[in-house]
Amino acid sequence: MKNEHDDAGLWSLFTKDATVIDGGEGKAMQGADEIQRWIQKAIAGLTLHTEIRDCNDQGGEWIIDTVMTGNFKASPARFEYFIILNGDKISSLRVEFRGSFKK
């Protein structure tokens, strides 16, 4: 959805009581309303594209290593996502900024 710029639909990937921790901004969001506001503020309108470099399941937590490009200062940049699923929805997401590739 993110690569297709369907920012409005991203919140539907989360459980109603999901938790999101944005390590780069030092913020934690709980529940659908807060997560939807976070998506609108932090992601919407940045024309983001994410390339997955690696993906591993470590004891029920998915660790996704990505390179993200888009209309933001640090582009291109490396981010890691730590995801726990409940069924087919995200119940926990932690996003960590790992640095910019800018010279």
SVG drawing of the C-alpha trace seen along z (x, -y; Angstrom):
<svg xmlns="http://www.w3.org/2000/svg" viewBox="-10 -18 39 37">
<polyline fill="none" stroke="black" stroke-width="0.4" points="0.0,0.0 2.8,-2.4 4.5,-2.0 1.2,-2.5 0.7,-5.7 -2.5,-4.3 -1.7,-6.0 -5.3,-6.1 -5.6,-2.3 -2.5,-1.6 -4.2,-1.9 -6.5,1.0 -3.5,3.3 -3.5,2.9 -5.5,4.5 -7.9,2.1 -5.6,2.2 -2.3,2.2 0.8,0.4 3.2,-1.5 6.6,-2.8 8.3,-5.3 11.9,-5.2 12.9,-8.1 10.3,-10.5 10.4,-8.9 6.7,-8.5 4.4,-5.6 0.8,-5.3 -1.9,-2.9 -5.1,-2.0 -6.6,-2.6 -7.3,-6.4 -3.7,-7.3 -2.2,-5.1 -4.4,-6.6 -3.3,-10.1 0.4,-9.0 0.1,-7.7 -1.5,-11.0 1.2,-13.1 4.4,-11.0 3.8,-9.2 1.0,-10.8 2.2,-13.1 5.8,-12.0 5.6,-9.9 7.5,-7.1 8.9,-3.9 10.2,-1.1 12.5,1.6 12.8,4.7 16.4,5.8 15.9,8.6 13.1,10.2 13.4,12.7 11.0,14.3 12.7,14.4 10.4,16.1 7.2,14.6 8.6,11.1 9.3,10.2 12.3,8.0 12.2,6.2 15.3,4.3 14.4,1.7 15.6,-1.2 13.1,-4.0 13.2,-6.9 10.8,-9.8 10.1,-13.4 11.9,-13.6 15.2,-15.1 17.2,-11.9 16.2,-10.1 17.4,-7.5 17.5,-6.0 17.6,-2.7 14.7,-1.7 14.1,1.5 10.6,2.6 9.9,5.0 6.4,6.5 4.3,8.8 1.1,10.2 -2.2,11.3 -3.8,13.3 -3.4,11.3 -3.1,7.9 -0.3,6.0 -0.6,5.9 2.8,4.3 5.1,2.3 8.4,0.6 10.2,-1.5 13.8,-2.3 15.8,-4.8 19.2,-3.3 20.7,-6.2 20.7,-8.1 22.6,-7.1 23.0,-10.7 26.6,-11.9"/>
</svg>
